[in-house]
Amino acid sequence: MSSDPNQSVVVLSMNVPLLLLGISLFVGFKPAWGGWDEGEAAYRRGDYATAFRHWQALAKQGDIGAQYDVGMLLHQGLGVPRDDARGVHWLSQAAEQGHAMAHYGLGYLHQLGQGVPQDAEEAVKWYRSAAERGLPQAQFNLGLMYLEGAGIGTDIGEALNWLTQAAQQGLLEAQFLLGHLHAEGRGVPQDYREAVKWYRAAAERGLVGAQFNLGVLNTQAQTYSEALKWFRAAAERGHEKAQYNLGLMYSEGRGIGPDPAQALHWYRASAEQGFAPAQYALGRFHEQGNAVPQDSTAAIRWYLLAAEQGDAGAQLRLGQIYKEGIGVPRDGSEAVKWLRQAAMQGDAEAQFNLGVVYKQGSGVTQDMAEAARWYRAAAEQGYAKAQNNLGFMYGTGSGVPQDYVLAHMWYNQAGANGIELGIKNRDKLAGEMTPEQIAEAQRLAREWMKRCEGTGRGPFPAAPTASPAASMAGSVIQSSPPAAGPVTGAPGRDMESRP
């Protein structure tokens, strides 16, 4: 994992629950019998007991809409004690007369086992009956059951058939889910054009999750002006990840000229909702004095909020701050605490820094074996400075058995990844090795590089530049990790970070 401040990648937003039941006055059905209007007026003012009394009288006379609504009031416990069994009775009465919503309701109750035994096959039967009558809610829930294999076995073809019918009728949830399936390539070939089509259909009607995901897909396609449009639409409606992404785009000038003040505004909006990457980014702005007065206290406050949520970038930065005494007294134990938390999440720079403090005995008891362990963890991710330092540990037998072959191999990797000191150390060490040892070290280096191909394990930049934010929430786009400091040391010596 890189040392990006926000290396945790958020997948495309997906929150598609089973669609719930509703009263028929909200689904375009209005019985014609006398007494209905009085019940509706009572329902709208929250007098459910009176609504129930009017509608029950109509239900007993055979009015199918009233039968459905009485069943729903009993199911929801509105105006009367909740009684799912009686609710099922009235829904069944309406269903026998062909009320599509009653068919849908019976499918819902059988799926959840409310008022009837839980029975997926029975749920499918009722959903299908309602779906074939054109009810989009039933089509969606039926598609979701086939998609998830909810007690009936997965059938992607059936799922797509019913979800598409619901989406074509304008059901937002179905449009969103189809967009997600095509974006992820789940059950269908991955197809961003199809994903964008369905996300756009839902986004243009105001579905915030679809607006956010459109922003993500357009960011991945590097159509930044379009991404900016959709992130803004979602951000203005309070979507915390969209607010963060909009801040990042203003910060880095993607799709628009850089505007630190706007970046600060959107980072703050997201951070105040508790989104850890935005809290980290806000901490960076305060620490660097970017669009706000430089304020180490405010920076640390925001870093702490992000770090306590597990943000590895914030944990790393806190560790560096306490290790170096940046705006606070030096505190080795506090530095180790935060570096360890980031390192345990796989942050290579934190692993390297933790190796340094164990080698120095800064905030912990000096432990060369532990230093070598953390250097190795970072080195195996391609972190060049850790590779050099691990070479030093093997070359001197510090914390590991002395092994010139492995020392040469790791120095070689560090040099290949841009650390000039690694090349000097390798060449100096070669003077003390046999030709056979050098050949073996070079063979190991080639094998290591071959194993790393396609794994994402480096190399890391030797001297990266600082960035106030690291990755687009919801995408795989990465920005540059923060500066780790100058490379120091002499041939035959290891280096220590100067964050």
VOKE-185585 format. One record per residue (C-alpha): y, x, z; residue in one letter; residue number from 1. Coordinates in steps of 0.05 Angstrom, whole numbers, plus 5000, padded with zeros to 4 digits. Layout:
REM VOKE-185585
[[Y; X; Z]; "A"; NUM]
...
REM end
This chain:
REM VOKE-185585
[[5000; 5000; 5000]; "M"; 1]
[[5069; 5027; 4983]; "S"; 2]
[[5124; 5038; 5032]; "S"; 3]
[[5165; 4983; 5002]; "D"; 4]
[[5204; 4947; 5057]; "P"; 5]
[[5172; 4881; 5038]; "N"; 6]
[[5106; 4899; 5008]; "Q"; 7]
[[5071; 4834; 5026]; "S"; 8]
[[5066; 4796; 4962]; "V"; 9]
[[5072; 4720; 4965]; "V"; 10]
[[5030; 4682; 4915]; "V"; 11]
[[5056; 4625; 4874]; "L"; 12]
[[5074; 4568; 4920]; "S"; 13]
[[5019; 4515; 4923]; "M"; 14]
[[5020; 4456; 4970]; "N"; 15]
[[4985; 4396; 4940]; "V"; 16]
[[4957; 4349; 4993]; "P"; 17]
[[4916; 4287; 4981]; "L"; 18]
[[4963; 4231; 4962]; "L"; 19]
[[4971; 4180; 5017]; "L"; 20]
[[4972; 4104; 5016]; "L"; 21]
[[5034; 4061; 5015]; "G"; 22]
[[5057; 3989; 5021]; "I"; 23]
[[5056; 3951; 4956]; "S"; 24]
[[5131; 3936; 4957]; "L"; 25]
[[5141; 4009; 4942]; "F"; 26]
[[5092; 4011; 4884]; "V"; 27]
[[5122; 3956; 4841]; "G"; 28]
[[5078; 3897; 4863]; "F"; 29]
[[5110; 3835; 4892]; "K"; 30]
[[5070; 3771; 4905]; "P"; 31]
[[5102; 3706; 4884]; "A"; 32]
[[5081; 3662; 4943]; "W"; 33]
[[5132; 3636; 4993]; "G"; 34]
[[5139; 3678; 5056]; "G"; 35]
[[5135; 3744; 5020]; "W"; 36]
[[5210; 3756; 5019]; "D"; 37]
[[5215; 3744; 5094]; "E"; 38]
[[5160; 3794; 5106]; "G"; 39]
[[5192; 3845; 5061]; "E"; 40]
[[5260; 3837; 5095]; "A"; 41]
[[5227; 3846; 5163]; "A"; 42]
[[5189; 3908; 5139]; "Y"; 43]
[[5252; 3940; 5112]; "R"; 44]
[[5289; 3932; 5178]; "R"; 45]
[[5229; 3961; 5216]; "G"; 46]
[[5205; 3895; 5246]; "D"; 47]
[[5132; 3907; 5227]; "Y"; 48]
[[5104; 3854; 5273]; "A"; 49]
[[5143; 3799; 5237]; "T"; 50]
[[5124; 3828; 5169]; "A"; 51]
[[5051; 3828; 5190]; "F"; 52]
[[5055; 3755; 5212]; "R"; 53]
[[5085; 3732; 5146]; "H"; 54]
[[5038; 3772; 5103]; "W"; 55]
[[4976; 3755; 5142]; "Q"; 56]
[[4990; 3681; 5130]; "A"; 57]
[[4994; 3696; 5055]; "L"; 58]
[[4932; 3740; 5057]; "A"; 59]
[[4891; 3684; 5087]; "K"; 60]
[[4913; 3640; 5028]; "Q"; 61]
[[4885; 3692; 4980]; "G"; 62]
[[4948; 3729; 4959]; "D"; 63]
[[4922; 3797; 4936]; "I"; 64]
[[4987; 3835; 4949]; "G"; 65]
[[4991; 3808; 5019]; "A"; 66]
[[4918; 3825; 5031]; "Q"; 67]
[[4931; 3896; 5010]; "Y"; 68]
[[4993; 3903; 5054]; "D"; 69]
[[4961; 3872; 5115]; "V"; 70]
[[4904; 3922; 5106]; "G"; 71]
[[4955; 3978; 5103]; "M"; 72]
[[4993; 3955; 5165]; "L"; 73]
[[4927; 3953; 5203]; "L"; 74]
[[4909; 4022; 5177]; "H"; 75]
[[4977; 4051; 5197]; "Q"; 76]
[[4982; 4013; 5262]; "G"; 77]
[[5050; 3983; 5244]; "L"; 78]
[[5067; 3919; 5281]; "G"; 79]
[[4995; 3914; 5306]; "V"; 80]
[[4946; 3961; 5339]; "P"; 81]
[[4914; 4007; 5289]; "R"; 82]
[[4847; 3978; 5266]; "D"; 83]
[[4817; 4013; 5206]; "D"; 84]
[[4756; 3967; 5204]; "A"; 85]
[[4800; 3905; 5197]; "R"; 86]
[[4843; 3944; 5148]; "G"; 87]
[[4782; 3958; 5105]; "V"; 88]
[[4765; 3883; 5107]; "H"; 89]
[[4832; 3863; 5077]; "W"; 90]
[[4833; 3919; 5027]; "L"; 91]
[[4764; 3897; 5004]; "S"; 92]
[[4789; 3826; 4995]; "Q"; 93]
[[4846; 3851; 4951]; "A"; 94]
[[4798; 3898; 4914]; "A"; 95]
[[4752; 3841; 4896]; "E"; 96]
[[4811; 3808; 4861]; "Q"; 97]
[[4824; 3872; 4821]; "G"; 98]
[[4883; 3901; 4860]; "H"; 99]
[[4885; 3974; 4836]; "A"; 100]
[[4920; 4000; 4898]; "M"; 101]
[[4866; 3968; 4941]; "A"; 102]
[[4813; 4004; 4900]; "H"; 103]
[[4852; 4068; 4911]; "Y"; 104]
[[4859; 4053; 4986]; "G"; 105]
[[4784; 4043; 4994]; "L"; 106]
[[4772; 4109; 4959]; "G"; 107]
[[4821; 4143; 5007]; "Y"; 108]
[[4789; 4113; 5069]; "L"; 109]
[[4718; 4130; 5046]; "H"; 110]
[[4740; 4201; 5031]; "Q"; 111]
[[4768; 4210; 5101]; "L"; 112]
[[4718; 4166; 5138]; "G"; 113]
[[4770; 4119; 5167]; "Q"; 114]
[[4743; 4049; 5182]; "G"; 115]
[[4681; 4065; 5142]; "V"; 116]
[[4630; 4122; 5143]; "P"; 117]
[[4656; 4183; 5106]; "Q"; 118]
[[4624; 4181; 5037]; "D"; 119]
[[4649; 4225; 4980]; "A"; 120]
[[4608; 4188; 4927]; "E"; 121]
[[4636; 4121; 4950]; "E"; 122]
[[4706; 4150; 4949]; "A"; 123]
[[4696; 4174; 4878]; "V"; 124]
[[4671; 4105; 4857]; "K"; 125]
[[4734; 4071; 4883]; "W"; 126]
[[4782; 4125; 4859]; "Y"; 127]
[[4750; 4121; 4790]; "R"; 128]
[[4758; 4046; 4789]; "S"; 129]
[[4832; 4052; 4805]; "A"; 130]
[[4841; 4112; 4759]; "A"; 131]
[[4811; 4073; 4700]; "E"; 132]
[[4862; 4019; 4715]; "R"; 133]
[[4915; 4072; 4702]; "G"; 134]
[[4937; 4086; 4774]; "L"; 135]
[[4964; 4158; 4774]; "P"; 136]
[[4954; 4168; 4849]; "Q"; 137]
[[4880; 4152; 4842]; "A"; 138]
[[4875; 4197; 4780]; "Q"; 139]
[[4906; 4254; 4820]; "F"; 140]
[[4861; 4246; 4881]; "N"; 141]
[[4800; 4239; 4837]; "L"; 142]
[[4819; 4302; 4800]; "G"; 143]
[[4830; 4338; 4865]; "L"; 144]
[[4761; 4319; 4890]; "M"; 145]
[[4728; 4346; 4827]; "Y"; 146]
[[4771; 4408; 4831]; "L"; 147]
[[4753; 4423; 4903]; "E"; 148]
[[4681; 4398; 4899]; "G"; 149]
[[4695; 4354; 4959]; "A"; 150]
[[4624; 4331; 4974]; "G"; 151]
[[4609; 4316; 4901]; "I"; 152]
[[4604; 4384; 4867]; "G"; 153]
[[4658; 4418; 4828]; "T"; 154]
[[4671; 4394; 4757]; "D"; 155]
[[4731; 4428; 4726]; "I"; 156]
[[4728; 4387; 4663]; "G"; 157]
[[4732; 4321; 4701]; "E"; 158]
[[4786; 4350; 4746]; "A"; 159]
[[4830; 4370; 4687]; "L"; 160]
[[4818; 4303; 4652]; "N"; 161]
[[4843; 4262; 4711]; "W"; 162]
[[4899; 4310; 4731]; "L"; 163]
[[4925; 4310; 4660]; "T"; 164]
[[4925; 4234; 4657]; "Q"; 165]
[[4964; 4231; 4722]; "A"; 166]
[[5013; 4285; 4699]; "A"; 167]
[[5025; 4250; 4633]; "Q"; 168]
[[5046; 4189; 4673]; "Q"; 169]
[[5097; 4232; 4708]; "G"; 170]
[[5063; 4243; 4775]; "L"; 171]
[[5099; 4304; 4803]; "L"; 172]
[[5041; 4329; 4844]; "E"; 173]
[[4995; 4329; 4783]; "A"; 174]
[[5046; 4365; 4740]; "Q"; 175]
[[5055; 4418; 4794]; "F"; 176]
[[4980; 4428; 4804]; "L"; 177]
[[4967; 4434; 4729]; "L"; 178]
[[5022; 4486; 4726]; "G"; 179]
[[4988; 4524; 4782]; "H"; 180]
[[4919; 4521; 4750]; "L"; 181]
[[4945; 4548; 4684]; "H"; 182]
[[4987; 4602; 4718]; "A"; 183]
[[4928; 4626; 4759]; "E"; 184]
[[4875; 4616; 4705]; "G"; 185]
[[4833; 4572; 4751]; "R"; 186]
[[4783; 4531; 4711]; "G"; 187]
[[4823; 4544; 4648]; "V"; 188]
[[4844; 4607; 4611]; "P"; 189]
[[4908; 4634; 4641]; "Q"; 190]
[[4964; 4607; 4600]; "D"; 191]
[[5036; 4618; 4622]; "Y"; 192]
[[5065; 4574; 4567]; "R"; 193]
[[5023; 4515; 4592]; "E"; 194]
[[5040; 4532; 4664]; "A"; 195]
[[5115; 4534; 4648]; "V"; 196]
[[5109; 4467; 4611]; "K"; 197]
[[5080; 4430; 4671]; "W"; 198]
[[5123; 4466; 4723]; "Y"; 199]
[[5185; 4449; 4683]; "R"; 200]
[[5166; 4376; 4678]; "A"; 201]
[[5163; 4373; 4754]; "A"; 202]
[[5222; 4420; 4766]; "A"; 203]
[[5269; 4380; 4722]; "E"; 204]
[[5255; 4320; 4767]; "R"; 205]
[[5272; 4360; 4829]; "G"; 206]
[[5205; 4385; 4856]; "L"; 207]
[[5227; 4447; 4895]; "V"; 208]
[[5160; 4483; 4893]; "G"; 209]
[[5158; 4477; 4818]; "A"; 210]
[[5229; 4504; 4813]; "Q"; 211]
[[5209; 4564; 4855]; "F"; 212]
[[5146; 4577; 4814]; "N"; 213]
[[5186; 4573; 4749]; "L"; 214]
[[5231; 4627; 4778]; "G"; 215]
[[5170; 4670; 4793]; "V"; 216]
[[5140; 4663; 4724]; "L"; 217]
[[5206; 4678; 4690]; "N"; 218]
[[5215; 4739; 4734]; "T"; 219]
[[5147; 4764; 4713]; "Q"; 220]
[[5167; 4752; 4641]; "A"; 221]
[[5233; 4789; 4654]; "Q"; 222]
[[5272; 4728; 4630]; "T"; 223]
[[5318; 4738; 4689]; "Y"; 224]
[[5373; 4689; 4670]; "S"; 225]
[[5322; 4632; 4669]; "E"; 226]
[[5291; 4657; 4734]; "A"; 227]
[[5360; 4658; 4766]; "L"; 228]
[[5372; 4586; 4745]; "K"; 229]
[[5308; 4560; 4777]; "W"; 230]
[[5312; 4603; 4840]; "F"; 231]
[[5383; 4577; 4850]; "R"; 232]
[[5360; 4505; 4842]; "A"; 233]
[[5307; 4514; 4895]; "A"; 234]
[[5351; 4557; 4940]; "A"; 235]
[[5406; 4506; 4942]; "E"; 236]
[[5355; 4457; 4968]; "R"; 237]
[[5335; 4504; 5024]; "G"; 238]
[[5272; 4539; 4997]; "H"; 239]
[[5270; 4602; 5038]; "E"; 240]
[[5232; 4645; 4988]; "K"; 241]
[[5277; 4623; 4931]; "A"; 242]
[[5337; 4641; 4974]; "Q"; 243]
[[5308; 4710; 4986]; "Y"; 244]
[[5292; 4720; 4912]; "N"; 245]
[[5362; 4698; 4893]; "L"; 246]
[[5389; 4749; 4942]; "G"; 247]
[[5346; 4803; 4911]; "L"; 248]
[[5369; 4786; 4841]; "M"; 249]
[[5442; 4791; 4862]; "Y"; 250]
[[5427; 4855; 4899]; "S"; 251]
[[5393; 4889; 4840]; "E"; 252]
[[5432; 4856; 4784]; "G"; 253]
[[5374; 4820; 4752]; "R"; 254]
[[5399; 4767; 4704]; "G"; 255]
[[5470; 4775; 4731]; "I"; 256]
[[5518; 4830; 4752]; "G"; 257]
[[5504; 4860; 4820]; "P"; 258]
[[5541; 4821; 4874]; "D"; 259]
[[5527; 4846; 4945]; "P"; 260]
[[5567; 4789; 4977]; "A"; 261]
[[5524; 4737; 4942]; "Q"; 262]
[[5461; 4777; 4959]; "A"; 263]
[[5482; 4778; 5032]; "L"; 264]
[[5495; 4703; 5031]; "H"; 265]
[[5426; 4685; 5005]; "W"; 266]
[[5389; 4736; 5047]; "Y"; 267]
[[5423; 4707; 5108]; "R"; 268]
[[5405; 4636; 5089]; "A"; 269]
[[5332; 4656; 5082]; "S"; 270]
[[5332; 4701; 5143]; "A"; 271]
[[5360; 4646; 5187]; "E"; 272]
[[5300; 4603; 5167]; "Q"; 273]
[[5255; 4659; 5193]; "G"; 274]
[[5232; 4691; 5127]; "F"; 275]
[[5213; 4761; 5147]; "A"; 276]
[[5228; 4798; 5081]; "P"; 277]
[[5298; 4769; 5082]; "A"; 278]
[[5307; 4790; 5155]; "Q"; 279]
[[5288; 4860; 5135]; "Y"; 280]
[[5336; 4860; 5076]; "A"; 281]
[[5392; 4834; 5120]; "L"; 282]
[[5377; 4891; 5169]; "G"; 283]
[[5384; 4941; 5111]; "R"; 284]
[[5452; 4911; 5092]; "F"; 285]
[[5477; 4918; 5164]; "H"; 286]
[[5449; 4988; 5171]; "E"; 287]
[[5479; 5012; 5106]; "Q"; 288]
[[5545; 4974; 5113]; "G"; 289]
[[5532; 4938; 5048]; "N"; 290]
[[5578; 4877; 5041]; "A"; 291]
[[5586; 4877; 5117]; "V"; 292]
[[5612; 4928; 5167]; "P"; 293]
[[5560; 4979; 5186]; "Q"; 294]
[[5527; 4955; 5249]; "D"; 295]
[[5464; 4989; 5276]; "S"; 296]
[[5456; 4938; 5331]; "T"; 297]
[[5454; 4879; 5282]; "A"; 298]
[[5408; 4918; 5237]; "A"; 299]
[[5358; 4931; 5292]; "I"; 300]
[[5362; 4858; 5314]; "R"; 301]
[[5342; 4835; 5244]; "W"; 302]
[[5289; 4889; 5237]; "Y"; 303]
[[5258; 4866; 5303]; "L"; 304]
[[5254; 4794; 5280]; "L"; 305]
[[5219; 4815; 5216]; "A"; 306]
[[5174; 4867; 5250]; "A"; 307]
[[5151; 4817; 5302]; "E"; 308]
[[5126; 4773; 5245]; "Q"; 309]
[[5086; 4831; 5218]; "G"; 310]
[[5132; 4856; 5164]; "D"; 311]
[[5108; 4928; 5152]; "A"; 312]
[[5173; 4952; 5121]; "G"; 313]
[[5212; 4931; 5183]; "A"; 314]
[[5160; 4961; 5228]; "Q"; 315]
[[5165; 5027; 5190]; "L"; 316]
[[5241; 5028; 5193]; "R"; 317]
[[5241; 5013; 5268]; "L"; 318]
[[5192; 5070; 5278]; "G"; 319]
[[5238; 5117; 5239]; "Q"; 320]
[[5299; 5093; 5276]; "I"; 321]
[[5269; 5105; 5345]; "Y"; 322]
[[5238; 5171; 5324]; "K"; 323]
[[5304; 5199; 5299]; "E"; 324]
[[5350; 5163; 5348]; "G"; 325]
[[5390; 5127; 5294]; "I"; 326]
[[5439; 5082; 5331]; "G"; 327]
[[5393; 5082; 5392]; "V"; 328]
[[5368; 5135; 5440]; "P"; 329]
[[5306; 5172; 5415]; "R"; 330]
[[5244; 5137; 5441]; "D"; 331]
[[5179; 5168; 5420]; "G"; 332]
[[5134; 5114; 5449]; "S"; 333]
[[5174; 5059; 5415]; "E"; 334]
[[5171; 5097; 5350]; "A"; 335]
[[5096; 5105; 5354]; "V"; 336]
[[5088; 5031; 5372]; "K"; 337]
[[5122; 5008; 5308]; "W"; 338]
[[5095; 5063; 5263]; "L"; 339]
[[5025; 5046; 5285]; "R"; 340]
[[5033; 4972; 5269]; "Q"; 341]
[[5058; 4988; 5199]; "A"; 342]
[[5004; 5041; 5189]; "A"; 343]
[[4949; 4993; 5210]; "M"; 344]
[[4973; 4947; 5154]; "Q"; 345]
[[4962; 5003; 5105]; "G"; 346]
[[5034; 5027; 5096]; "D"; 347]
[[5026; 5098; 5069]; "A"; 348]
[[5094; 5123; 5092]; "E"; 349]
[[5081; 5097; 5162]; "A"; 350]
[[5013; 5131; 5162]; "Q"; 351]
[[5046; 5196; 5141]; "F"; 352]
[[5099; 5190; 5195]; "N"; 353]
[[5046; 5174; 5247]; "L"; 354]
[[5010; 5237; 5226]; "G"; 355]
[[5074; 5276; 5237]; "V"; 356]
[[5085; 5250; 5308]; "V"; 357]
[[5013; 5264; 5328]; "Y"; 358]
[[5020; 5335; 5301]; "K"; 359]
[[5086; 5344; 5338]; "Q"; 360]
[[5064; 5308; 5401]; "G"; 361]
[[5127; 5265; 5396]; "S"; 362]
[[5119; 5203; 5438]; "G"; 363]
[[5044; 5215; 5443]; "V"; 364]
[[4998; 5270; 5467]; "T"; 365]
[[4992; 5321; 5412]; "Q"; 366]
[[4927; 5307; 5375]; "D"; 367]
[[4912; 5346; 5312]; "M"; 368]
[[4850; 5305; 5295]; "A"; 369]
[[4890; 5241; 5299]; "E"; 370]
[[4945; 5273; 5256]; "A"; 371]
[[4893; 5292; 5204]; "A"; 372]
[[4864; 5221; 5205]; "R"; 373]
[[4932; 5189; 5189]; "W"; 374]
[[4950; 5242; 5137]; "Y"; 375]
[[4883; 5227; 5103]; "R"; 376]
[[4897; 5152; 5104]; "A"; 377]
[[4963; 5162; 5068]; "A"; 378]
[[4937; 5218; 5023]; "A"; 379]
[[4881; 5174; 4997]; "E"; 380]
[[4933; 5123; 4976]; "Q"; 381]
[[4967; 5176; 4934]; "G"; 382]
[[5024; 5193; 4983]; "Y"; 383]
[[5041; 5263; 4960]; "A"; 384]
[[5072; 5292; 5024]; "K"; 385]
[[5011; 5270; 5063]; "A"; 386]
[[4966; 5304; 5012]; "Q"; 387]
[[5004; 5369; 5022]; "N"; 388]
[[5000; 5363; 5098]; "N"; 389]
[[4926; 5346; 5095]; "L"; 390]
[[4916; 5409; 5053]; "G"; 391]
[[4951; 5448; 5109]; "F"; 392]
[[4905; 5418; 5161]; "M"; 393]
[[4843; 5439; 5122]; "Y"; 394]
[[4872; 5507; 5106]; "G"; 395]
[[4886; 5522; 5179]; "T"; 396]
[[4829; 5484; 5210]; "G"; 397]
[[4877; 5440; 5249]; "S"; 398]
[[4842; 5376; 5272]; "G"; 399]
[[4788; 5385; 5219]; "V"; 400]
[[4739; 5441; 5203]; "P"; 401]
[[4772; 5495; 5162]; "Q"; 402]
[[4755; 5484; 5089]; "D"; 403]
[[4792; 5522; 5035]; "Y"; 404]
[[4761; 5480; 4980]; "V"; 405]
[[4787; 5415; 5008]; "L"; 406]
[[4854; 5447; 5025]; "A"; 407]
[[4861; 5471; 4953]; "H"; 408]
[[4841; 5402; 4927]; "M"; 409]
[[4894; 5366; 4969]; "W"; 410]
[[4948; 5417; 4954]; "Y"; 411]
[[4931; 5408; 4880]; "N"; 412]
[[4939; 5332; 4886]; "Q"; 413]
[[5006; 5341; 4921]; "A"; 414]
[[5031; 5387; 4867]; "G"; 415]
[[5008; 5340; 4812]; "A"; 416]
[[5046; 5284; 4847]; "N"; 417]
[[5111; 5323; 4848]; "G"; 418]
[[5110; 5364; 4911]; "I"; 419]
[[5130; 5435; 4891]; "E"; 420]
[[5108; 5461; 4959]; "L"; 421]
[[5038; 5436; 4944]; "G"; 422]
[[5035; 5481; 4883]; "I"; 423]
[[5060; 5541; 4922]; "K"; 424]
[[5010; 5528; 4978]; "N"; 425]
[[4954; 5519; 4928]; "R"; 426]
[[4969; 5584; 4892]; "D"; 427]
[[4977; 5623; 4957]; "K"; 428]
[[4911; 5597; 4983]; "L"; 429]
[[4876; 5613; 4917]; "A"; 430]
[[4887; 5687; 4932]; "G"; 431]
[[4839; 5680; 4991]; "E"; 432]
[[4785; 5640; 4953]; "M"; 433]
[[4729; 5660; 4907]; "T"; 434]
[[4729; 5636; 4834]; "P"; 435]
[[4671; 5590; 4851]; "E"; 436]
[[4710; 5558; 4908]; "Q"; 437]
[[4770; 5547; 4863]; "I"; 438]
[[4727; 5516; 4809]; "A"; 439]
[[4696; 5469; 4861]; "E"; 440]
[[4764; 5449; 4887]; "A"; 441]
[[4788; 5434; 4817]; "Q"; 442]
[[4726; 5393; 4803]; "R"; 443]
[[4738; 5352; 4866]; "L"; 444]
[[4810; 5341; 4846]; "A"; 445]
[[4789; 5315; 4778]; "R"; 446]
[[4737; 5269; 4808]; "E"; 447]
[[4787; 5242; 4859]; "W"; 448]
[[4838; 5227; 4805]; "M"; 449]
[[4785; 5193; 4763]; "K"; 450]
[[4764; 5149; 4822]; "R"; 451]
[[4836; 5129; 4832]; "C"; 452]
[[4846; 5105; 4761]; "E"; 453]
[[4862; 5031; 4762]; "G"; 454]
[[4860; 5026; 4838]; "T"; 455]
[[4935; 5028; 4849]; "G"; 456]
[[4928; 5088; 4895]; "R"; 457]
[[4988; 5129; 4874]; "G"; 458]
[[5018; 5174; 4860]; "P"; 459]
[[5077; 5154; 4903]; "F"; 460]
[[5145; 5181; 4884]; "P"; 461]
[[5159; 5247; 4920]; "A"; 462]
[[5231; 5229; 4935]; "A"; 463]
[[5241; 5155; 4924]; "P"; 464]
[[5309; 5122; 4927]; "T"; 465]
[[5328; 5071; 4979]; "A"; 466]
[[5328; 4997; 4961]; "S"; 467]
[[5352; 4940; 5004]; "P"; 468]
[[5292; 4897; 4986]; "A"; 469]
[[5225; 4912; 4957]; "A"; 470]
[[5187; 4857; 4923]; "S"; 471]
[[5201; 4790; 4893]; "M"; 472]
[[5170; 4737; 4937]; "A"; 473]
[[5117; 4704; 4896]; "G"; 474]
[[5111; 4759; 4845]; "S"; 475]
[[5080; 4827; 4836]; "V"; 476]
[[5146; 4861; 4820]; "I"; 477]
[[5159; 4921; 4864]; "Q"; 478]
[[5224; 4957; 4876]; "S"; 479]
[[5232; 5028; 4899]; "S"; 480]
[[5210; 5046; 4970]; "P"; 481]
[[5262; 5073; 5019]; "P"; 482]
[[5280; 5146; 5020]; "A"; 483]
[[5231; 5187; 5061]; "A"; 484]
[[5277; 5248; 5067]; "G"; 485]
[[5276; 5318; 5039]; "P"; 486]
[[5214; 5358; 5028]; "V"; 487]
[[5216; 5417; 5077]; "T"; 488]
[[5171; 5474; 5094]; "G"; 489]
[[5148; 5541; 5067]; "A"; 490]
[[5084; 5562; 5030]; "P"; 491]
[[5025; 5556; 5076]; "G"; 492]
[[5062; 5508; 5122]; "R"; 493]
[[5060; 5432; 5126]; "D"; 494]
[[5121; 5388; 5120]; "M"; 495]
[[5150; 5336; 5166]; "E"; 496]
[[5187; 5273; 5149]; "S"; 497]
[[5262; 5268; 5159]; "R"; 498]
[[5270; 5193; 5148]; "P"; 499]
REM end
